[in-house]
Amino acid sequence: ETGVTQSPTHLIKTRGQQVTLRCSSQSGHNTVSWYQQALGQGPQFIFQYYREEENGRGNFPPRFSGLQFPNYSSELNVNALELDDSALYLCASSRDQANTGELFFGEGSRLTVL
Amino acid sequence: KNEVEQSPQNLTAQEGEFITINCSYSVGISALHWLQQHPGGGIVSLFMLSSGKKKHGRLIATINIQEKHSSLHITASHPRDSAVYICAVSGNYQLIWGAGTKLIIKP
């Protein structure tokens, strides 16, 4: 069991709505990365936050945004939800930006957009 | 060609068999991770390697930096080992993921 928790675990939204997903980091980890995993696919990198700043971003539009707080917990916000946003959203915390240490993943937030 | 290639994609074996999953990569890396994902989604880190070999219980992971290749071995496999095993490499700030190997161990 890791020290990373995500909430909510499941949620259903409709097209056009907005959603906020939350992630608490492993103690002592200052880096959090968010991934989107569509059903049957591998995880896709959304972005990484390091010490409250966005440190890198994958191929996701600006309606995907994030925050990292001083306690290193993090939020992923998605605006103007589309059907294709339905996926499992995973966060992973690490002790450094290059992910050279052990990674700790949350159980994920499963988002369904109707 | 993907930057991280795993083989096989699917593997079914009998309980007790020795399992090997391979991972090859074509980019420079700072570390390689072996991860396990069970149905339902949660991902667990099994190993982080930058050189050599690591062992944890029945699991062994090796990496050859010169050949850009890593293997994950499971000895005395058990049905509870059934999961998707993913190789991911650390580039700059993001992980580059392999497609995963779906392992089924039959009793």
Backbone of each chain as ProteinMPNN parsed JSONL, in Angstrom:
{"seq_chain_A": "ETGVTQSPTHLIKTRGQQVTLRCSSQSGHNTVSWYQQALGQGPQFIFQYYREEENGRGNFPPRFSGLQFPNYSSELNVNALELDDSALYLCASSRDQANTGELFFGEGSRLTVL", "coords_chain_A": {"N_chain_A": [[0.849, -1.203, 0.0], [0.599, 2.164, -0.953], [1.539, 5.566, -0.069], [0.062, 7.299, -1.51], [-2.906, 8.811, -2.271], [-5.917, 9.037, -4.092], [-8.707, 10.989, -5.105], [-11.999, 11.725, -6.389], [-12.731, 8.149, -6.354], [-14.355, 7.098, -8.304], [-16.312, 8.711, -10.791], [-19.024, 10.325, -12.481], [-19.695, 12.371, -15.187], [-21.181, 14.866, -17.322], [-20.988, 15.791, -20.785], [-19.235, 18.793, -21.44], [-19.17, 19.659, -18.84], [-17.132, 20.4, -15.906], [-14.31, 19.044, -14.154], [-12.609, 18.162, -11.141], [-9.851, 16.477, -9.991], [-8.133, 14.859, -7.342], [-4.986, 14.409, -5.629], [-2.905, 13.025, -3.255], [0.453, 13.232, -2.26], [3.205, 10.893, -1.813], [4.86, 10.947, 1.298], [7.443, 13.297, 1.576], [7.951, 13.451, -1.114], [8.407, 15.599, -3.824], [7.505, 15.828, -6.347], [4.99, 15.366, -8.718], [3.24, 13.473, -11.092], [0.808, 13.276, -13.652], [-1.337, 11.001, -15.327], [-3.23, 9.791, -18.096], [-5.279, 7.063, -18.687], [-6.793, 5.355, -21.062], [-9.353, 2.901, -21.638], [-8.009, -0.277, -22.01], [-5.657, 0.686, -23.004], [-2.253, 1.977, -22.772], [-0.869, 4.105, -20.163], [-0.963, 7.652, -20.687], [1.09, 10.457, -20.641], [0.24, 13.383, -18.951], [0.948, 15.828, -17.491], [3.637, 17.127, -15.425], [4.307, 18.177, -12.126], [6.511, 20.072, -10.204], [7.615, 21.148, -7.196], [5.458, 22.999, -7.054], [5.324, 24.087, -9.588], [4.524, 23.783, -13.066], [6.258, 21.373, -14.795], [6.638, 20.012, -17.094], [4.928, 18.829, -19.997], [2.585, 16.745, -21.617], [0.96, 15.746, -24.698], [-1.582, 17.237, -24.438], [-4.56, 19.254, -24.451], [-5.022, 22.765, -23.466], [-7.245, 22.792, -21.782], [-6.867, 20.896, -19.938], [-5.579, 21.237, -16.872], [-3.481, 21.969, -14.028], [-2.596, 21.921, -10.511], [-0.212, 22.294, -7.909], [0.241, 22.022, -4.483], [1.651, 23.658, -1.508], [2.037, 21.555, 0.305], [2.585, 19.552, -1.379], [0.5, 18.059, -2.359], [-1.852, 17.573, -5.053], [-3.817, 18.755, -7.839], [-5.833, 17.863, -10.634], [-7.43, 19.459, -13.191], [-10.081, 19.418, -15.446], [-11.596, 21.032, -18.029], [-14.638, 21.717, -19.902], [-15.59, 19.066, -20.605], [-15.171, 16.22, -22.689], [-16.452, 13.361, -24.502], [-14.367, 11.589, -25.026], [-12.698, 11.986, -22.927], [-13.235, 10.191, -21.015], [-11.8, 7.951, -18.86], [-9.214, 6.301, -16.919], [-7.614, 8.12, -14.472], [-4.457, 8.623, -13.358], [-2.211, 9.367, -10.71], [1.192, 9.895, -9.929], [3.755, 9.925, -7.566], [7.061, 11.127, -6.977], [10.479, 11.378, -5.912], [12.052, 13.05, -7.354], [12.462, 15.07, -10.331], [13.285, 13.651, -12.542], [12.384, 11.142, -12.209], [13.978, 9.094, -11.018], [13.904, 7.659, -8.756], [12.043, 5.375, -6.628], [8.692, 4.972, -7.693], [5.462, 6.026, -6.71], [2.166, 5.18, -7.006], [-1.211, 6.311, -7.131], [-4.487, 4.793, -6.681], [-6.074, 5.591, -8.675], [-8.503, 7.606, -10.451], [-11.545, 6.994, -11.782], [-13.079, 8.258, -14.488], [-16.104, 8.858, -16.055], [-17.586, 10.13, -18.872], [-20.603, 11.256, -20.005]], "CA_chain_A": [[0.0, 0.0, 0.0], [1.412, 3.372, -1.052], [1.023, 6.729, 0.637], [-0.594, 8.179, -2.473], [-4.346, 8.59, -2.361], [-6.614, 9.826, -5.104], [-10.158, 11.107, -4.915], [-12.777, 10.55, -6.0], [-12.309, 6.931, -7.039], [-15.202, 6.995, -9.491], [-17.275, 9.787, -10.948], [-19.702, 10.426, -13.767], [-19.982, 13.748, -15.575], [-21.733, 14.994, -18.667], [-20.199, 16.602, -21.733], [-19.25, 20.227, -21.189], [-18.922, 19.961, -17.434], [-15.759, 20.512, -15.437], [-14.025, 18.089, -13.093], [-11.355, 18.304, -10.395], [-9.37, 15.237, -9.376], [-7.143, 15.205, -6.322], [-3.949, 13.42, -5.378], [-1.955, 13.338, -2.179], [1.74, 12.622, -2.604], [3.972, 10.167, -0.815], [5.594, 11.855, 2.166], [8.804, 13.602, 1.155], [8.046, 13.543, -2.569], [8.039, 16.932, -4.27], [7.161, 15.757, -7.766], [3.808, 14.557, -9.033], [2.909, 13.371, -12.512], [-0.55, 12.809, -13.938], [-1.453, 10.191, -16.529], [-4.563, 9.371, -18.526], [-5.251, 5.717, -19.252], [-8.056, 4.927, -21.659], [-9.599, 1.463, -21.482], [-7.229, -1.141, -22.89], [-4.465, 1.393, -23.496], [-1.252, 2.327, -21.775], [-0.993, 5.478, -19.643], [-0.418, 8.773, -21.461], [1.564, 11.518, -19.761], [-0.468, 14.661, -19.079], [1.941, 16.818, -17.071], [4.341, 16.918, -14.173], [4.516, 19.345, -11.273], [7.667, 20.005, -9.302], [7.632, 22.306, -6.297], [4.325, 23.877, -7.36], [5.399, 24.612, -10.951], [4.433, 22.779, -14.114], [7.631, 21.066, -15.167], [6.643, 19.331, -18.388], [3.555, 18.584, -20.404], [2.392, 15.872, -22.769], [0.158, 16.259, -25.799], [-2.95, 17.459, -23.97], [-4.943, 20.655, -24.669], [-4.989, 23.623, -22.269], [-8.357, 22.583, -20.857], [-6.297, 20.07, -18.874], [-4.679, 22.082, -16.101], [-3.181, 21.377, -12.734], [-2.048, 22.709, -9.424], [0.43, 21.569, -6.826], [0.169, 22.862, -3.291], [2.888, 23.614, -0.709], [2.236, 20.234, 0.933], [2.862, 18.688, -2.527], [-0.691, 17.445, -2.941], [-2.017, 18.076, -6.415], [-5.126, 18.663, -8.491], [-5.96, 17.882, -12.09], [-8.7, 20.046, -13.594], [-10.411, 19.28, -16.862], [-12.759, 21.844, -18.401], [-15.34, 21.406, -21.156], [-15.387, 17.631, -20.779], [-15.578, 15.542, -23.922], [-16.669, 11.928, -24.3], [-13.06, 10.914, -25.063], [-11.984, 12.176, -21.656], [-13.531, 9.036, -20.169], [-10.539, 7.213, -18.685], [-8.663, 6.227, -15.572], [-6.598, 9.15, -14.282], [-3.503, 8.164, -12.357], [-1.124, 10.258, -10.331], [2.374, 9.214, -9.412], [4.68, 10.842, -6.917], [8.455, 10.7, -6.972], [11.314, 12.301, -5.128], [12.782, 13.963, -8.225], [11.815, 15.333, -11.619], [13.703, 12.676, -13.553], [11.817, 9.824, -11.87], [15.049, 8.116, -10.831], [13.648, 6.901, -7.54], [10.835, 4.567, -6.671], [7.465, 5.702, -7.98], [4.292, 5.599, -5.952], [0.961, 5.506, -7.748], [-2.511, 6.18, -6.511], [-5.351, 3.774, -7.275], [-6.708, 6.164, -9.854], [-9.872, 8.128, -10.468], [-12.158, 6.576, -13.047], [-14.014, 9.277, -14.948], [-16.989, 8.53, -17.172], [-18.262, 11.307, -19.417], [-21.783, 10.828, -20.782]], "C_chain_A": [[0.883, 1.251, 0.0], [0.789, 4.469, -0.214], [0.321, 7.692, -0.279], [-2.081, 7.837, -2.534], [-4.946, 9.538, -3.38], [-8.105, 9.859, -4.773], [-10.749, 11.989, -6.01], [-12.281, 9.315, -6.748], [-13.096, 6.724, -8.33], [-16.073, 8.249, -9.567], [-17.811, 9.811, -12.363], [-20.051, 11.883, -14.007], [-20.638, 13.728, -16.952], [-20.856, 15.918, -19.496], [-20.342, 18.077, -21.416], [-18.995, 20.609, -19.739], [-17.437, 20.036, -17.136], [-15.549, 19.518, -14.304], [-12.687, 18.425, -12.438], [-11.03, 16.989, -9.727], [-8.221, 15.593, -8.453], [-6.2, 14.047, -6.042], [-3.087, 13.893, -4.217], [-0.661, 12.597, -2.478], [2.293, 11.796, -1.46], [4.78, 11.176, 0.005], [7.018, 12.047, 1.668], [8.99, 13.727, -0.347], [7.569, 14.913, -3.038], [7.615, 16.972, -5.731], [5.937, 14.875, -7.954], [3.557, 14.609, -10.536], [1.508, 12.809, -12.655], [-0.555, 12.085, -15.283], [-2.926, 9.907, -16.802], [-4.446, 7.989, -19.146], [-6.64, 5.357, -19.755], [-8.153, 3.41, -21.571], [-8.787, 0.667, -22.492], [-5.966, -0.521, -23.445], [-3.454, 1.591, -22.376], [-1.439, 3.754, -21.293], [-0.34, 6.496, -20.569], [-0.088, 9.904, -20.499], [0.797, 12.806, -20.021], [0.485, 15.797, -18.721], [2.57, 16.4, -15.755], [4.444, 18.248, -13.434], [5.676, 19.079, -10.328], [7.686, 21.292, -8.506], [6.684, 23.398, -6.774], [4.363, 24.494, -8.762], [5.222, 23.474, -11.952], [5.814, 22.604, -14.736], [7.738, 20.43, -16.544], [5.229, 18.939, -18.713], [3.537, 17.645, -21.597], [1.472, 16.529, -23.778], [-1.319, 16.37, -25.394], [-3.289, 18.935, -24.112], [-4.969, 21.437, -23.358], [-6.159, 23.419, -21.321], [-7.996, 21.56, -19.771], [-5.295, 20.966, -18.132], [-4.478, 21.467, -14.727], [-2.697, 22.394, -11.733], [-1.281, 21.766, -8.515], [0.537, 22.527, -5.655], [1.453, 22.739, -2.467], [3.113, 22.28, -0.007], [2.45, 19.147, -0.117], [1.668, 17.857, -2.969], [-0.994, 18.168, -4.251], [-3.453, 17.932, -6.876], [-4.952, 18.604, -9.997], [-7.354, 18.415, -12.392], [-8.899, 19.839, -15.087], [-11.691, 20.067, -17.127], [-13.394, 21.321, -19.675], [-15.171, 19.936, -21.513], [-15.945, 17.119, -22.1], [-15.708, 14.046, -23.633], [-15.334, 11.174, -24.212], [-12.237, 11.128, -23.802], [-12.279, 11.046, -20.679], [-12.292, 8.152, -20.077], [-10.266, 7.055, -17.201], [-7.558, 7.269, -15.475], [-5.729, 8.752, -13.092], [-2.539, 9.28, -11.996], [-0.001, 9.417, -9.74], [3.277, 10.241, -8.751], [6.085, 10.245, -6.922], [9.276, 11.745, -6.246], [12.061, 13.295, -6.012], [12.112, 14.034, -9.593], [12.129, 14.27, -12.657], [13.191, 11.274, -13.259], [12.895, 8.755, -11.712], [14.904, 7.334, -9.537], [12.394, 6.072, -7.687], [9.614, 5.461, -6.891], [6.335, 5.148, -7.134], [3.051, 6.105, -6.675], [-0.253, 5.45, -6.832], [-3.316, 5.104, -7.232], [-6.102, 4.297, -8.496], [-8.105, 6.691, -9.595], [-10.469, 7.759, -11.818], [-13.27, 7.538, -13.397], [-14.804, 8.746, -16.134], [-17.694, 9.797, -17.593], [-19.391, 10.832, -20.327], [-22.267, 11.94, -21.7]], "O_chain_A": [[1.786, 1.391, 0.825], [-0.328, 4.336, 0.286], [0.007, 8.809, 0.132], [-2.454, 6.699, -2.818], [-4.531, 10.69, -3.506], [-8.675, 8.904, -4.244], [-10.082, 12.896, -6.506], [-11.487, 9.437, -7.681], [-12.56, 6.233, -9.324], [-16.513, 8.779, -8.546], [-17.152, 9.382, -13.31], [-20.628, 12.547, -13.146], [-20.646, 12.711, -17.644], [-20.086, 16.719, -18.964], [-21.445, 18.557, -21.153], [-18.644, 21.751, -19.445], [-16.597, 19.772, -17.996], [-16.486, 19.184, -13.579], [-11.761, 18.905, -13.091], [-11.844, 16.447, -8.979], [-7.436, 16.499, -8.732], [-6.553, 12.877, -6.192], [-2.604, 15.026, -4.206], [-0.693, 11.444, -2.908], [1.912, 11.967, -0.302], [5.317, 12.14, -0.54], [7.717, 11.078, 1.374], [10.078, 14.074, -0.807], [6.467, 15.343, -2.698], [7.391, 18.049, -6.284], [5.864, 13.771, -7.413], [3.653, 15.665, -11.16], [1.08, 11.967, -11.866], [0.115, 12.487, -16.235], [-3.745, 9.799, -15.889], [-3.615, 7.766, -20.026], [-7.548, 5.088, -18.969], [-7.14, 2.723, -21.443], [-8.871, 0.913, -23.695], [-5.278, -1.13, -24.264], [-3.756, 1.401, -21.198], [-2.11, 4.541, -21.96], [0.707, 6.232, -21.161], [-0.899, 10.26, -19.645], [0.71, 13.27, -21.158], [0.792, 16.638, -19.567], [2.121, 15.476, -15.078], [4.642, 19.301, -14.04], [5.795, 18.005, -9.738], [7.762, 22.386, -9.066], [7.06, 24.565, -6.883], [3.524, 25.334, -9.088], [5.693, 22.357, -11.736], [6.452, 23.574, -15.147], [8.835, 20.327, -17.093], [4.413, 18.736, -17.815], [4.383, 17.745, -22.486], [1.234, 17.735, -23.717], [-2.182, 15.683, -25.941], [-2.423, 19.788, -23.92], [-4.942, 20.852, -22.275], [-6.083, 23.83, -20.163], [-8.737, 21.386, -18.804], [-4.291, 21.393, -18.701], [-5.208, 20.564, -14.318], [-2.428, 23.551, -12.054], [-1.638, 20.598, -8.363], [0.882, 23.697, -5.821], [2.253, 21.83, -2.693], [4.257, 21.907, 0.253], [2.491, 17.961, 0.211], [1.803, 17.027, -3.868], [-0.456, 19.242, -4.519], [-4.206, 17.098, -6.372], [-4.043, 19.216, -10.56], [-8.347, 17.878, -11.9], [-7.988, 20.061, -15.885], [-12.732, 19.803, -16.526], [-12.772, 20.578, -20.435], [-14.673, 19.6, -22.587], [-17.016, 17.519, -22.557], [-15.155, 13.533, -22.66], [-15.191, 10.24, -23.423], [-11.186, 10.509, -23.634], [-11.643, 10.951, -19.629], [-11.793, 7.664, -21.091], [-10.977, 7.591, -16.351], [-6.659, 7.294, -16.315], [-6.214, 8.572, -11.975], [-2.103, 10.043, -12.857], [-0.231, 8.37, -9.134], [3.532, 11.306, -9.313], [6.265, 9.028, -6.878], [8.814, 12.859, -6.001], [12.636, 14.264, -5.514], [11.308, 13.177, -9.958], [11.325, 14.018, -13.553], [13.521, 10.326, -13.971], [12.746, 7.64, -12.211], [15.702, 6.439, -9.259], [11.758, 6.066, -8.741], [9.523, 6.56, -6.344], [6.266, 3.946, -6.876], [2.904, 7.301, -6.923], [-0.314, 4.656, -5.893], [-2.889, 4.572, -8.257], [-6.692, 3.525, -9.251], [-8.789, 6.281, -8.657], [-9.961, 8.16, -12.865], [-14.278, 7.626, -12.695], [-14.229, 8.245, -17.101], [-18.327, 10.466, -16.777], [-19.163, 10.103, -21.293], [-23.246, 11.76, -22.425]]}, "seq_chain_B": "KNEVEQSPQNLTAQEGEFITINCSYSVGISALHWLQQHPGGGIVSLFMLSSGKKKHGRLIATINIQEKHSSLHITASHPRDSAVYICAVSGNYQLIWGAGTKLIIKP", "coords_chain_B": {"N_chain_B": [[8.525, 2.924, -35.008], [8.241, 2.043, -31.619], [9.565, 3.699, -28.727], [9.964, 2.199, -26.474], [9.863, -1.165, -26.254], [8.065, -4.066, -25.543], [8.05, -7.572, -24.87], [6.68, -10.846, -24.38], [3.478, -9.735, -25.766], [1.246, -10.922, -24.713], [0.961, -13.53, -22.334], [0.467, -16.755, -21.299], [0.657, -19.115, -18.768], [1.395, -22.07, -16.843], [0.856, -22.639, -13.359], [3.725, -22.398, -11.353], [5.615, -22.293, -13.35], [8.568, -20.796, -14.819], [8.88, -17.431, -15.549], [9.559, -15.06, -18.079], [9.807, -11.734, -19.025], [10.458, -9.361, -21.479], [12.137, -6.26, -22.231], [12.976, -3.717, -24.398], [14.69, -0.731, -25.238], [15.111, 2.414, -26.931], [16.077, 4.881, -26.375], [18.06, 7.301, -24.54], [18.372, 6.82, -21.06], [17.599, 7.558, -17.619], [16.735, 5.894, -15.694], [15.085, 2.704, -15.319], [11.899, 1.336, -14.999], [10.011, -1.302, -13.619], [6.673, -2.142, -13.532], [3.548, -3.099, -12.073], [0.258, -3.793, -12.949], [-2.918, -4.383, -11.816], [-6.192, -5.735, -12.674], [-8.716, -3.249, -12.603], [-7.055, -1.185, -12.085], [-4.995, -0.011, -10.291], [-1.54, 0.791, -9.994], [1.54, -0.678, -9.237], [4.825, -0.184, -8.163], [7.459, -2.262, -9.007], [10.246, -2.589, -9.44], [13.039, -0.357, -9.645], [15.565, 0.339, -11.812], [18.933, 1.141, -12.513], [21.227, -0.016, -13.164], [22.672, -3.333, -13.452], [21.251, -5.806, -11.378], [18.306, -6.713, -9.607], [16.562, -8.185, -6.851], [13.544, -9.341, -5.514], [11.857, -11.177, -3.418], [10.159, -13.567, -5.253], [10.657, -12.336, -7.6], [12.818, -11.123, -10.11], [14.833, -8.674, -11.557], [16.683, -7.5, -14.309], [19.113, -5.443, -15.959], [20.715, -4.365, -18.913], [22.69, -1.954, -19.748], [24.313, -1.267, -21.912], [23.297, -2.814, -23.993], [20.749, -1.868, -23.991], [18.523, -3.135, -22.784], [16.212, -4.926, -20.772], [15.101, -7.368, -18.414], [12.392, -9.009, -16.81], [11.92, -11.421, -14.423], [9.963, -14.087, -13.163], [9.937, -16.391, -10.685], [8.721, -19.676, -9.885], [5.912, -19.277, -10.536], [2.631, -18.018, -9.731], [-0.968, -18.084, -9.548], [-1.785, -15.581, -8.453], [0.045, -13.86, -9.485], [-0.92, -13.021, -11.847], [-1.438, -10.404, -13.986], [-0.952, -7.172, -15.54], [2.186, -6.389, -16.735], [4.426, -3.775, -16.832], [6.935, -2.055, -18.525], [8.76, 0.852, -18.056], [10.563, 3.75, -18.973], [12.673, 6.286, -17.653], [12.93, 9.393, -18.982], [13.48, 12.629, -19.553], [11.564, 14.427, -17.908], [9.402, 12.83, -18.03], [7.823, 9.595, -17.966], [8.419, 7.03, -20.3], [6.401, 4.718, -21.675], [6.157, 1.181, -22.029], [4.058, -1.079, -23.911], [3.024, -2.985, -22.295], [2.718, -6.255, -20.796], [0.472, -8.787, -20.739], [-0.085, -11.053, -18.318], [-1.121, -14.276, -17.555], [-1.571, -16.655, -15.161], [-2.257, -19.967, -14.855], [-3.949, -22.176, -12.607]], "CA_chain_B": [[8.976, 2.024, -33.954], [8.103, 2.629, -30.305], [10.819, 3.881, -28.004], [10.038, 1.101, -25.501], [9.192, -2.341, -26.797], [7.981, -5.189, -24.629], [7.608, -8.845, -25.416], [5.567, -10.893, -25.33], [2.322, -8.901, -25.425], [0.403, -11.768, -23.875], [1.645, -14.742, -21.909], [-0.3, -17.642, -20.429], [1.537, -20.175, -18.285], [0.885, -22.884, -15.737], [1.424, -22.352, -12.041], [5.033, -22.989, -11.102], [6.555, -22.043, -14.44], [9.482, -19.65, -14.778], [8.361, -16.451, -16.498], [10.464, -13.978, -18.478], [9.244, -10.642, -19.831], [11.573, -8.579, -21.989], [11.923, -4.855, -22.528], [14.068, -3.054, -25.104], [14.418, 0.688, -25.406], [15.992, 3.001, -27.938], [16.432, 6.236, -25.955], [18.884, 7.399, -23.345], [17.502, 6.805, -19.892], [18.221, 7.708, -16.306], [16.3, 4.742, -14.902], [14.046, 1.864, -15.92], [10.959, 0.886, -13.976], [9.051, -2.373, -13.854], [5.443, -1.828, -12.827], [2.516, -4.121, -12.161], [-1.091, -3.227, -12.905], [-3.973, -5.375, -11.691], [-7.503, -5.285, -13.139], [-9.204, -2.23, -11.669], [-6.254, -0.019, -12.407], [-3.873, 0.423, -9.478], [-0.19, 0.439, -10.465], [2.511, -0.859, -8.158], [6.209, -0.217, -8.613], [8.161, -3.478, -8.616], [11.679, -2.315, -9.419], [13.657, 0.739, -10.366], [16.915, -0.113, -12.128], [19.819, 1.95, -13.354], [22.292, -0.938, -13.586], [22.766, -4.599, -12.739], [20.2, -6.774, -11.097], [17.655, -6.599, -8.304], [15.711, -9.33, -6.533], [12.592, -9.13, -4.421], [11.038, -12.383, -3.34], [10.251, -14.417, -6.444], [10.864, -11.485, -8.758], [14.189, -10.697, -10.397], [14.918, -7.774, -12.704], [18.041, -7.219, -14.757], [19.224, -4.446, -17.013], [21.992, -4.256, -19.607], [22.661, -0.581, -20.264], [24.974, -1.225, -23.228], [22.391, -3.394, -24.981], [19.442, -1.214, -23.844], [17.59, -4.25, -22.625], [15.928, -5.34, -19.41], [14.201, -8.51, -18.282], [11.736, -9.284, -15.529], [11.704, -12.853, -14.263], [9.158, -14.536, -12.021], [10.169, -17.809, -10.418], [7.615, -20.384, -9.218], [4.763, -18.398, -10.763], [1.408, -18.322, -8.99], [-2.104, -17.346, -10.131], [-1.873, -14.192, -7.998], [0.958, -13.049, -10.294], [-1.647, -12.608, -13.049], [-1.541, -8.938, -14.016], [-0.216, -6.566, -16.651], [3.512, -5.935, -16.319], [4.773, -2.658, -17.699], [8.28, -1.492, -18.464], [8.73, 2.288, -18.351], [11.89, 4.332, -18.802], [12.691, 7.693, -17.264], [13.681, 10.251, -19.87], [13.738, 13.862, -18.828], [10.603, 14.564, -16.826], [8.268, 11.938, -18.156], [8.065, 8.191, -18.228], [8.038, 6.501, -21.599], [5.82, 3.442, -21.267], [5.923, 0.093, -22.948], [2.637, -1.409, -24.1], [2.595, -3.912, -21.253], [2.598, -7.702, -21.043], [-0.615, -9.355, -19.936], [0.324, -12.378, -17.845], [-2.142, -15.106, -16.897], [-1.023, -17.895, -14.611], [-3.358, -20.894, -14.593], [-3.645, -23.123, -11.509]], "C_chain_B": [[8.858, 2.748, -32.615], [9.462, 2.71, -29.617], [11.039, 2.796, -26.958], [9.207, -0.056, -26.042], [9.213, -3.457, -25.762], [7.567, -6.433, -25.367], [7.607, -9.9, -24.316], [4.458, -9.935, -24.909], [1.403, -9.635, -24.468], [1.157, -13.043, -23.55], [0.742, -15.502, -20.957], [0.592, -18.805, -20.051], [0.85, -20.934, -17.159], [1.572, -22.469, -14.437], [2.744, -23.076, -11.872], [6.062, -22.717, -12.183], [7.404, -20.812, -14.183], [9.079, -18.702, -15.901], [9.441, -15.423, -16.81], [9.715, -12.996, -19.363], [10.403, -9.731, -20.218], [11.171, -7.15, -22.343], [13.157, -4.311, -23.226], [13.7, -1.594, -25.316], [15.462, 1.306, -26.32], [16.459, 4.399, -27.561], [17.389, 6.181, -24.781], [17.994, 7.504, -22.127], [18.311, 7.106, -18.637], [17.84, 6.555, -15.387], [15.251, 3.97, -15.681], [13.193, 1.305, -14.787], [10.181, -0.318, -14.476], [7.861, -2.137, -12.932], [4.445, -2.953, -13.031], [1.151, -3.452, -12.041], [-2.122, -4.36, -12.89], [-5.262, -4.842, -12.306], [-8.103, -4.318, -12.126], [-8.309, -1.023, -11.662], [-5.034, 0.269, -11.588], [-2.533, -0.083, -9.999], [0.746, 0.391, -9.271], [3.908, -0.9, -8.768], [6.874, -1.485, -8.093], [9.656, -3.208, -8.443], [11.976, -0.997, -10.115], [15.113, 0.344, -10.548], [17.673, 0.981, -12.869], [21.011, 1.12, -13.816], [22.083, -2.262, -12.877], [21.472, -5.363, -12.58], [19.612, -6.479, -9.727], [16.733, -7.787, -8.114], [14.797, -8.955, -5.376], [11.652, -10.313, -4.397], [11.243, -13.26, -4.555], [10.519, -13.623, -7.72], [12.322, -11.059, -8.874], [14.136, -9.78, -11.616], [16.371, -7.501, -13.019], [18.003, -6.143, -15.823], [20.625, -4.48, -17.587], [21.977, -2.905, -20.314], [23.252, -0.516, -21.674], [24.041, -1.742, -24.32], [21.005, -2.761, -24.947], [18.337, -2.265, -23.74], [17.438, -4.583, -21.149], [14.996, -6.547, -19.436], [13.626, -8.553, -16.884], [11.46, -10.776, -15.486], [10.836, -13.1, -13.035], [9.434, -16.024, -11.842], [8.957, -18.386, -9.682], [6.323, -19.568, -9.322], [3.503, -18.941, -10.096], [0.258, -17.555, -9.626], [-2.217, -15.895, -9.668], [-0.878, -13.274, -8.717], [0.276, -12.545, -11.566], [-1.912, -11.109, -12.978], [-0.935, -8.461, -15.327], [1.099, -6.017, -16.099], [4.014, -4.919, -17.344], [6.207, -2.235, -17.443], [8.159, -0.01, -18.834], [10.112, 2.862, -18.094], [11.763, 5.807, -18.475], [13.561, 8.448, -18.254], [14.022, 11.516, -19.115], [12.755, 13.979, -17.667], [9.445, 13.591, -16.939], [8.724, 10.504, -18.329], [7.636, 7.873, -19.653], [7.651, 5.051, -21.349], [5.876, 2.419, -22.393], [4.438, -0.218, -22.994], [2.123, -2.382, -23.049], [2.551, -5.346, -21.73], [1.514, -8.231, -20.128], [-0.272, -10.795, -19.595], [-0.851, -13.054, -17.152], [-1.467, -16.386, -16.444], [-2.205, -18.799, -14.233], [-2.982, -21.863, -13.48], [-3.42, -24.532, -12.064]], "O_chain_B": [[9.295, 3.89, -32.468], [10.369, 1.92, -29.877], [12.18, 2.506, -26.597], [8.001, 0.07, -26.255], [10.255, -3.755, -25.177], [6.835, -6.378, -26.356], [8.444, -9.854, -23.414], [4.5, -9.384, -23.809], [0.853, -9.049, -23.536], [1.898, -13.571, -24.379], [0.304, -14.969, -19.938], [1.217, -19.418, -20.916], [-0.15, -20.482, -16.602], [2.716, -22.013, -14.433], [2.857, -24.252, -12.218], [7.259, -22.893, -11.956], [7.02, -19.911, -13.438], [8.952, -19.109, -17.055], [10.154, -14.97, -15.915], [9.066, -13.387, -20.333], [11.229, -9.375, -19.378], [10.027, -6.875, -22.704], [14.267, -4.427, -22.705], [12.536, -1.265, -25.545], [16.566, 0.78, -26.462], [17.164, 5.043, -28.339], [17.518, 5.156, -24.111], [16.976, 8.197, -22.153], [19.529, 6.934, -18.598], [18.541, 6.272, -14.415], [14.609, 4.505, -16.586], [13.705, 0.863, -13.759], [9.742, -0.347, -15.626], [8.013, -1.957, -11.724], [4.49, -3.668, -14.032], [0.921, -2.643, -11.142], [-2.193, -5.175, -13.809], [-5.42, -3.63, -12.449], [-8.006, -4.545, -10.92], [-8.74, 0.063, -11.275], [-4.063, 0.775, -12.151], [-2.407, -1.242, -10.397], [0.752, 1.28, -8.419], [4.137, -1.574, -9.772], [6.859, -1.756, -6.892], [10.247, -3.559, -7.422], [11.274, -0.58, -11.036], [15.814, 0.052, -9.58], [17.124, 1.658, -13.738], [21.72, 1.504, -14.746], [21.416, -2.33, -11.845], [20.706, -5.538, -13.527], [20.314, -6.053, -8.809], [16.19, -8.332, -9.076], [15.22, -8.339, -4.397], [10.765, -10.44, -5.241], [12.368, -13.655, -4.86], [10.596, -14.201, -8.804], [12.968, -10.691, -7.893], [13.461, -10.089, -12.598], [17.19, -7.298, -12.123], [16.994, -5.955, -16.503], [21.605, -4.608, -16.854], [21.33, -2.739, -21.348], [22.744, 0.21, -22.528], [23.99, -1.195, -25.422], [20.165, -3.082, -25.788], [17.369, -2.27, -24.5], [18.397, -4.53, -20.379], [14.205, -6.719, -20.363], [14.279, -8.185, -15.907], [10.844, -11.331, -16.396], [10.957, -12.421, -12.015], [9.191, -16.82, -12.749], [8.26, -17.678, -8.955], [5.72, -19.216, -8.308], [3.335, -20.148, -9.922], [0.476, -16.483, -10.189], [-2.702, -15.054, -10.425], [-0.948, -12.053, -8.577], [0.845, -11.725, -12.286], [-2.528, -10.615, -12.034], [-0.462, -9.266, -16.129], [1.113, -5.274, -15.118], [4.022, -5.172, -18.548], [6.634, -2.078, -16.299], [7.516, 0.329, -19.828], [10.764, 2.505, -17.112], [10.86, 6.49, -18.959], [14.761, 8.196, -18.366], [14.774, 11.479, -18.141], [13.11, 13.648, -16.536], [8.597, 13.527, -16.049], [9.84, 10.229, -18.77], [6.627, 8.379, -20.144], [8.459, 4.253, -20.873], [5.67, 2.75, -23.561], [3.656, 0.318, -22.209], [0.914, -2.581, -22.928], [2.37, -5.618, -22.917], [1.614, -8.142, -18.904], [-0.18, -11.649, -20.477], [-1.491, -12.474, -16.275], [-0.869, -17.107, -17.243], [-3.038, -18.438, -13.402], [-1.842, -22.322, -13.407], [-3.155, -25.461, -11.301]]}, "name": "protein", "num_of_chains": 2, "seq": "ETGVTQSPTHLIKTRGQQVTLRCSSQSGHNTVSWYQQALGQGPQFIFQYYREEENGRGNFPPRFSGLQFPNYSSELNVNALELDDSALYLCASSRDQANTGELFFGEGSRLTVLKNEVEQSPQNLTAQEGEFITINCSYSVGISALHWLQQHPGGGIVSLFMLSSGKKKHGRLIATINIQEKHSSLHITASHPRDSAVYICAVSGNYQLIWGAGTKLIIKP"}
